[in-house]
Amino acid sequence: MATSYSLLLCFSLCFSLIFISSSQTLFLPLTHSLSKTQFTSTHHLIKSASTRSVTRFQRHHHHQKNSHKHRQVYLPLSPGSDYTLSFTLDSQPIFLYLDTGSDLVWFPCQPFECILCEGKVENTSLASSTPPPKLSKTAAPVSCKSSACSAAHSNLPSSDLCAISHCPLESIETSDCQKHSCPQFYYAYGDGSLIARLYNDSIRLPLSNPTTFIFNNFTFGCAHTALAEPIGVAGFGWGVLSMPAQLATLSPQLGNQFSYCLVYHSFDSVGLRRPSPLILGRYDHDEKEGRVNGVHKPRFVYTSMLDNPEHPYFYCVGLEGISIGRKRIPAPGLLRKVDREGSGGLVVDSGTTFTMLPASMYGSVVAEFESRVGRFYERARVIEEDTGLSPCYYFDNNVMNVPSVVLHFVGNGSSVVLPRRNYFYEFLDGGDGKGKKRKVGCLMLMNGGDEAELSGGPGATLGNYQQQGFEVVYDLENRRVGFARRECASLWETLNQN
């Protein structure tokens, strides 16, 4: 399986920590993991991304009956619109997905067996010969008494965990089980799972200068067996085991906030290769704002995070409505709040490509869009079937006239105007030489299903494609999410120059 894993590293982005301005901020590059080599047309690229978006969103809801028995989080496991990062463990590089929808950091360890991973090996973007890492001599098993162990086992009491670890009864009663390690745990994603053990060790984040940022006592899951999970995950959601939470134990300034700025790619190989900045900690936004080369840099628009008792690792916010041109479409009550069963709200998600909306709201958005566009352009229904997006239109002019789209979040003035290319994708159909070439444009918002089907999970998801060209900040200290328009490629260069 080492060969399989090394090939799969092609599917991830290689990054090294580039810049640290102070002990309060770290800047890291993210690279899109999409590989175009396994697809034959733009249709296949979009269809793959739309299918993954629907699958990830629906699996937030379809496993609720088992949610009290096993830990369930949901990651798109097919190749595509995901962002990855890495660090070094005992001189060995570790490559991980960035996922704001889960709260565990884990990776495969030697010896590693991955069941049903063969098909995933083909979906790679780079070539690497790096095998799964070996645990270093300094890696220490986490104690069954630790809060980390309890968190990995869905908050099972430490006394139960120590009993499973064969700690004697008298030692359990006297809280003297420190030498007994945390038992292995099961962790499930949408269509994959793993069994892992928790360890503590030091990880190194290499800087561009000779110094190295060392993170001592970092807790991670080491998996020797996985089902359809050949690469690890860096969970950035809420939870004591997440990357931000662990950074907070090292430095509160590092862990109380993070942001990313996703560079536009439009499924283009040049855009996909550009690094997108991931910023850990708080930097002086006001200093970065103002005027650059005579251009004003907008300030952040914030909306408060919503508590989610059933899915505490999600970053949920409230959505009041969406404007299509001048027509404001109110959001159903499901999207404005989260109830005690964990139903509702909009999840800001790094792992879903396209924004998912409940059927009623999606229908209203499409109807308004169609009323403004469908009168002038021919509907491209064959393209809709091929891509999974709708509505799509053929057009002959250089520019197609489409209405503006504005997201209205809960909070005074918390509205975000989406750039045209964030919600309407234009491409050339028939470019494979088998048919007449025609220009096509598609709305890149998707139907997430009826409200009755969304019980027990989020009501909508804000996908990473709609987040391109924004710096999205997760302010954990003040429990809010912010959006600000940015030239993300320029931001990366600016951060590394200062």
Secondary structure, DSSP 8 states (H G I E B T S, - for coil): -HHHHHHHGGGS------EEEETTEEEEEEEE---STT-SSHHHHHHHHHHHHHHHHHTTTTTGGGTTTS-B-----SSSS-EEEEEEETTEEEEEEEETT---EEEEEEEEEEET-HHHHT--SS----------TT-EE-BTTSHHHHHHTTT--HHHHHHHTT--HHHHHTT--TTSB---EEEE-SS-EEEEEEEEEEEEEE-SSS-EEEEEEEEEEEEEEEES--SEEEE-SSSTTSHHHHHHHH-HHHHSEEEEE----TT-HHHHHS-EEEEEE---HHHH-EEETTEEE---EEEEEE--SS-TTS-EE-EEEEEETTEEEE--GGGT-B-TTS-B-EEE-SS-SSEEE-HHHHHHHHHHHHHHHTTTSEE-HHHHHHHS-S-EEEE-SSS-----EEEEESSTT-EEEE-HHHHEEEEEETTTTTS--EEEEEE-EEE---GGGGTTS-SEEE-HHHHTTEEEEEETTTTEEEEEE--HHHHHHHHHH-
